Amino acid sequence: MTLLKTEKRPYLMKNTIQHYAWGQRGNIAFIPTFLGISPEPDKPYAELWMGTHKNGPSSILIEEALVPLDRFIKHDPLKTLGKGTSKKFSDTFPFLLKILSADDALSIQAHPNKKQAEILHQEDPFHYPDDNHKPEVAIALDSLDALAGFKNYNEILDTFKTCPELSDMVSKETCGTLHAFTHEADHQKQTFLKSMYSEMLLTAERDPGRLEHTNNRIKDRLTSSTHLLTEDEILFINLEKKYATTDVGLLMIFLLKRIHLKKGEGIAITPGLPHAYLKGNIIECMANSDNVVRAGLTPKFKDTKTLFRILDYNTEKIPIIGAPAHKNDVLYHTPFEEFQISKMIISQGDKKTILSNNFPEILLVTNEKIRLYWGEKNLMESMELKKGMSVFIPACLETVHICSDNQAELYRVSVF
């Protein structure tokens, strides 16, 4: 039996792959290529999880044996997590790091805040097995196509003009007010839009026949159109083939903002923000939770009643995050207390030093390879990490040095 003793050193991680249906398949699948493994035929590779979540916990290598990371942490939380993290998060590891690889659209969803998550878990532990919130960050490794946040007044006004069938989902009074609000103050437009979006979703919930009729009208118009379709219209046509026209997610395609992230760009997903990742490969980091309230574009459990309780109807532009920090480093700043994530570029022959400040960390190499050094000058130890490899750094390890023979890239995640 492996003796659990927390040493001042990095620990190599073995992580869990999730094979959700929307993941990439075959020889072009991102996650197997990233890890340097051969994919199983026609098996989807959707996510790689790094953390202690019960649905996909990581293990660490100790004396050539694999030890569950959560067990290792519980054995000595003060050394592994540090005093501050141990106290704040009740001896648990607070974040979950992922690689997400979407070849197809994920469900339109939103995440509850901490208080809402606790209530949902108490009311319905089967569908909400976590009592934790799920604030998250998505950072494009190559690109990301996504829906996130409701459209603002001018955007939705244009949408109603190009997709007139949407007016079937609201009253004549609401439709008239939408077109009459052009010169009203922004806060009045915001209040009206919240009311209108609620009305549309409630109508879809109460009258699925009306929703199906509206979606079928949109489909008939688009499939017979001789004009060049917009990206939202193309998305509707593609997803309509997969989901029933009673799925409100098809309608929401026209209500939500379309976001395109380039490599290295990120967005923060705050509680209640409706969103769906459509296609791309990303780094995703979140509080240690798998809490999801689904709205549409899924055959899984949808909870419209809960969705109304948690939705954020804010129509402000979602900021792109990723600000230059130190030399070749990019910090993805968020208000989330569970984690702080940054990208580090290690130039050829360069050497960087990171300080734990008594917080736990995960390092994930996303390009080339690096070498880690730690310990006293006369007793210095080292470890090589190739692309796809990750390490858990316990809080008790004060200093780690990083160097590379080529220009390497890695992501560093620490408690905020």
C-alpha positions in Angstrom: 0.0 0.0 0.0 1.3 3.4 -1.0 2.3 5.6 2.0 0.6 8.9 1.8 3.1 11.6 2.7 2.8 15.1 1.3 6.2 16.1 -0.1 7.3 19.5 -1.4 7.2 18.4 -5.1 4.9 18.4 -8.1 2.7 15.3 -8.7 2.1 14.0 -12.1 -1.7 13.7 -12.8 -3.8 11.0 -14.6 -7.1 12.6 -15.7 -10.5 11.4 -16.7 -11.8 11.6 -20.3 -15.6 12.2 -20.8 -17.2 10.7 -23.9 -20.3 12.8 -24.3 -22.0 12.5 -27.7 -21.1 16.0 -28.9 -17.4 15.4 -28.7 -15.0 14.9 -31.6 -14.4 11.5 -33.1 -11.8 9.7 -35.2 -8.2 10.6 -36.0 -8.9 14.3 -36.0 -10.3 14.3 -32.5 -8.6 17.0 -30.5 -8.3 15.3 -27.1 -6.6 12.0 -28.2 -4.2 14.1 -30.3 -3.5 16.4 -27.4 -2.8 13.5 -25.1 -0.8 11.5 -27.7 -3.1 8.5 -27.6 -4.9 6.5 -30.3 -8.7 7.2 -30.4 -11.1 4.3 -30.2 -13.2 4.0 -33.5 -16.3 6.2 -33.5 -16.0 7.1 -29.8 -16.6 10.8 -29.0 -13.9 12.6 -27.0 -15.6 15.5 -25.4 -13.8 16.6 -22.2 -10.7 16.0 -20.2 -11.2 16.7 -16.4 -8.5 17.7 -14.0 -9.6 17.9 -10.4 -11.5 16.0 -7.7 -15.1 16.1 -8.9 -16.8 12.8 -8.2 -18.0 12.4 -11.8 -14.4 12.3 -13.1 -11.7 12.5 -10.4 -8.0 12.7 -11.2 -5.3 10.6 -9.7 -1.7 11.5 -9.0 1.4 9.3 -9.3 3.2 8.4 -6.0 5.9 5.8 -6.0 4.6 4.4 -9.4 1.1 3.9 -7.9 -2.0 6.0 -8.7 -3.6 7.7 -5.7 -7.0 9.6 -6.1 -6.3 13.3 -5.8 -9.2 13.8 -3.4 -7.8 11.1 -1.0 -4.4 12.7 -1.2 -5.8 16.1 -0.3 -8.0 14.8 2.6 -5.0 13.1 4.1 -3.2 16.4 4.7 -5.3 19.4 3.7 -3.0 22.0 5.3 0.0 20.9 3.2 -1.9 20.2 0.0 -4.4 23.1 0.0 -2.7 25.6 2.4 -4.3 27.1 5.5 -6.4 29.7 3.6 -7.9 27.4 1.0 -8.4 24.6 3.5 -10.4 26.9 5.7 -12.4 28.7 3.0 -13.4 25.6 1.1 -13.7 23.1 4.0 -10.7 21.0 3.1 -11.9 20.5 -0.5 -10.2 21.3 -3.8 -12.2 24.3 -5.1 -11.8 24.2 -8.9 -12.2 21.9 -11.9 -10.0 22.4 -15.0 -11.0 20.9 -18.3 -10.2 20.6 -22.0 -13.5 20.8 -23.9 -13.7 19.7 -27.5 -17.0 20.3 -29.2 -17.8 19.0 -32.6 -21.6 19.6 -32.1 -23.6 22.1 -30.1 -23.9 21.6 -26.4 -27.2 22.3 -24.7 -28.3 25.9 -24.1 -27.9 26.2 -20.3 -27.3 28.4 -17.3 -25.7 27.8 -14.0 -27.2 28.7 -10.5 -25.5 30.9 -8.0 -24.2 29.4 -4.8 -27.5 30.0 -2.8 -29.6 28.7 -5.7 -27.4 25.6 -6.1 -27.9 24.7 -2.4 -31.7 25.0 -2.7 -31.8 23.0 -6.0 -29.7 20.3 -4.4 -32.0 20.1 -1.5 -35.2 20.1 -3.6 -34.0 17.8 -6.4 -30.8 15.9 -5.6 -31.3 13.6 -8.5 -31.0 16.3 -11.2 -28.8 18.6 -9.1 -26.3 16.3 -7.3 -24.0 19.3 -6.5 -24.8 22.0 -3.9 -22.1 24.2 -5.4 -22.3 27.0 -8.0 -20.4 26.8 -11.4 -18.9 30.2 -12.4 -16.6 29.4 -15.3 -14.1 30.7 -17.9 -13.8 29.5 -21.5 -10.5 30.2 -23.4 -10.1 29.2 -27.0 -7.3 26.9 -27.8 -7.9 27.4 -31.5 -11.4 29.0 -31.8 -14.8 28.9 -30.2 -18.2 29.5 -31.7 -20.8 30.0 -29.0 -24.1 31.6 -28.0 -23.9 33.6 -24.8 -26.2 36.2 -23.2 -29.4 37.8 -24.6 -29.4 40.2 -27.5 -29.9 43.9 -26.8 -32.7 46.1 -28.0 -31.3 47.1 -31.4 -30.2 43.5 -32.1 -33.5 42.0 -31.2 -35.3 44.7 -33.2 -33.3 43.7 -36.3 -33.9 40.0 -35.5 -37.7 40.5 -35.5 -37.4 42.1 -38.9 -35.4 39.2 -40.4 -37.3 36.5 -38.5 -40.9 37.9 -38.4 -42.2 34.5 -37.1 -40.9 35.4 -33.6 -43.8 37.7 -33.2 -46.0 34.6 -33.0 -44.5 33.9 -29.5 -45.6 37.2 -28.0 -48.8 39.2 -27.7 -49.7 41.9 -30.2 -49.2 44.5 -27.4 -45.7 43.3 -26.7 -44.8 43.3 -30.4 -46.2 46.8 -30.8 -44.2 48.0 -27.8 -41.0 46.5 -29.2 -41.3 48.6 -32.3 -42.4 51.7 -30.4 -39.5 51.7 -27.9 -36.9 53.1 -30.3 -36.5 56.4 -28.5 -36.9 55.2 -24.9 -34.1 55.3 -22.3 -31.8 52.3 -22.1 -33.0 51.2 -18.7 -36.6 51.2 -20.0 -35.5 49.1 -23.0 -33.8 46.7 -20.7 -36.8 46.3 -18.5 -39.0 45.7 -21.5 -36.7 43.1 -23.0 -36.6 41.1 -19.8 -40.4 41.1 -19.8 -40.5 40.1 -23.5 -37.9 37.3 -23.2 -39.8 35.9 -20.2 -43.1 36.0 -22.1 -41.6 34.2 -25.1 -40.1 31.4 -22.9 -43.2 31.1 -20.8 -45.3 30.9 -24.0 -43.1 28.1 -25.3 -43.5 26.3 -22.0 -47.2 26.6 -21.7 -48.1 26.1 -25.4 -45.7 23.7 -27.1 -48.0 23.5 -30.1 -47.5 27.2 -30.7 -43.7 26.8 -30.4 -43.8 23.9 -32.9 -45.9 26.0 -35.3 -43.5 28.9 -35.0 -40.4 26.8 -35.5 -42.0 25.0 -38.5 -42.8 28.4 -40.1 -39.2 29.4 -39.7 -38.0 26.1 -41.2 -40.3 26.4 -44.2 -39.2 29.9 -45.0 -35.5 29.2 -44.6 -35.5 25.9 -46.6 -37.3 27.6 -49.5 -35.3 30.8 -49.4 -33.2 31.9 -52.4 -31.3 34.4 -50.3 -28.0 33.8 -48.5 -28.7 32.6 -45.0 -27.2 34.3 -41.9 -25.1 32.2 -39.5 -28.0 32.0 -37.1 -30.3 30.8 -39.8 -27.8 28.1 -40.9 -27.4 27.0 -37.3 -31.2 26.7 -37.0 -31.5 24.6 -40.1 -28.6 22.3 -39.0 -30.0 21.8 -35.5 -33.6 21.5 -36.6 -32.6 18.2 -38.3 -31.5 16.9 -34.9 -34.0 18.3 -32.4 -37.8 18.3 -32.4 -39.5 21.6 -33.4 -40.9 21.6 -29.9 -37.4 22.3 -28.5 -37.2 25.9 -27.3 -33.5 25.9 -28.0 -34.2 26.3 -31.7 -36.1 29.5 -30.9 -33.4 30.8 -28.5 -30.8 30.7 -31.3 -32.4 33.9 -32.5 -32.5 35.5 -29.0 -29.0 35.0 -27.9 -25.8 36.7 -28.9 -23.4 34.9 -31.2 -19.7 35.0 -30.1 -16.6 34.0 -31.9 -13.4 33.6 -29.9 -10.0 33.5 -31.6 -7.1 31.6 -30.1 -6.2 32.9 -26.7 -9.4 34.9 -26.2 -11.7 34.1 -23.2 -15.1 34.8 -21.7 -16.4 34.5 -18.2 -19.7 32.7 -17.7 -21.4 34.2 -14.7 -24.4 32.7 -12.8 -27.6 32.8 -14.7 -26.0 33.7 -18.1 -27.6 31.6 -20.9 -25.0 30.0 -23.1 -24.1 27.2 -25.4 -20.8 26.2 -26.9 -21.3 25.3 -30.5 -17.9 24.2 -31.9 -14.3 24.5 -30.9 -11.6 23.4 -28.6 -11.2 25.3 -25.3 -9.6 25.4 -21.9 -12.5 25.6 -19.4 -12.1 26.2 -15.7 -14.9 26.4 -13.1 -15.7 26.0 -9.5 -15.8 22.3 -8.6 -19.3 21.7 -9.8 -21.3 20.0 -12.6 -24.5 21.9 -11.9 -26.4 22.6 -15.2 -29.9 23.9 -15.7 -30.7 23.0 -19.4 -33.0 25.1 -21.5 -32.9 23.4 -24.9 -31.0 21.8 -27.7 -30.8 18.6 -25.7 -32.7 15.3 -25.2 -31.7 15.5 -21.5 -33.8 16.8 -18.6 -34.9 20.4 -19.2 -36.1 22.5 -16.2 -37.9 25.6 -17.5 -39.3 26.4 -14.1 -35.9 26.6 -12.5 -34.5 28.4 -15.5 -37.0 31.3 -14.9 -35.7 31.5 -11.3 -32.0 31.8 -12.2 -31.8 33.5 -15.7 -29.8 36.6 -16.1 -31.5 38.8 -18.7 -28.7 41.3 -18.9 -28.1 42.4 -22.5 -24.7 44.1 -22.1 -21.9 43.0 -24.3 -19.9 40.1 -22.8 -16.3 41.3 -22.5 -13.4 39.3 -24.1 -10.9 38.6 -21.3 -7.1 37.9 -21.5 -4.9 40.8 -20.5 -1.1 40.8 -20.8 0.5 40.3 -17.4 4.2 39.7 -17.0 6.5 38.9 -20.0 4.7 36.5 -22.4 2.0 35.8 -19.8 -1.7 36.4 -20.1 -4.1 36.7 -17.1 -7.8 35.9 -17.5 -9.1 38.0 -14.7 -12.5 37.2 -13.2 -14.2 37.9 -9.9 -14.4 34.2 -9.0 -12.7 33.3 -5.7 -12.2 29.6 -6.5 -9.5 30.1 -9.1 -7.3 32.3 -11.1 -6.1 31.2 -14.6 -3.3 32.4 -16.7 -1.4 31.4 -19.8 2.4 31.3 -19.7 4.7 31.2 -22.7 8.2 29.9 -21.9 10.6 31.1 -24.6 13.6 29.0 -25.7 16.2 29.2 -23.0 14.0 31.3 -20.8 13.5 30.4 -17.1 10.5 31.4 -15.1 9.8 31.1 -11.4 6.4 30.7 -9.9 5.6 31.1 -6.2 2.7 29.1 -4.7 2.0 31.7 -1.9 0.6 28.7 0.0 -2.1 28.0 -2.5 -2.5 24.7 -4.6 -2.1 24.8 -8.3 -2.4 22.8 -11.5 -0.1 23.3 -14.4 -1.2 22.0 -17.9 1.2 21.9 -20.9 -0.6 22.8 -24.1 2.3 23.0 -26.5 5.9 21.6 -26.8 7.5 20.5 -23.5 8.9 22.0 -20.3 11.1 21.1 -17.4 10.2 21.8 -13.8 12.9 22.3 -11.1 12.3 22.4 -7.4 14.2 21.9 -4.1 17.3 23.3 -2.5 20.3 24.4 -4.7 22.4 21.3 -3.8 19.4 19.0 -3.9 17.5 20.3 -6.9 15.1 17.8 -8.5 13.4 18.0 -12.0 10.6 16.6 -14.1 9.8 16.9 -17.8 6.3 17.6 -18.9 5.2 17.1 -22.5 2.1 18.5 -24.3 -1.0 17.1 -22.7 0.6 16.4 -19.3 -0.5 18.1 -16.1 0.8 18.3 -12.5 -0.7 19.1 -9.1 1.4 21.4 -7.1 0.7 21.3 -3.3 0.5 24.5 -1.4 3.6 23.5 0.7 5.9 23.7 -2.3 6.9 27.4 -2.2 8.9 27.7 -5.5 8.9 26.0 -8.9 11.2 26.9 -11.8 10.2 26.4 -15.4 12.3 26.3 -18.5 12.1 25.0 -22.1 14.3 24.1 -25.0 11.7 25.4 -27.4 8.9 27.9 -27.1 6.3 26.1 -24.9 2.9 27.1 -23.7 1.2 26.1 -20.4 -1.8 27.1 -18.4 -1.5 27.8 -14.7 -4.5 27.6 -12.4 -4.4 28.6 -8.8 -6.9 29.6 -6.1 -7.6 33.3 -6.3 
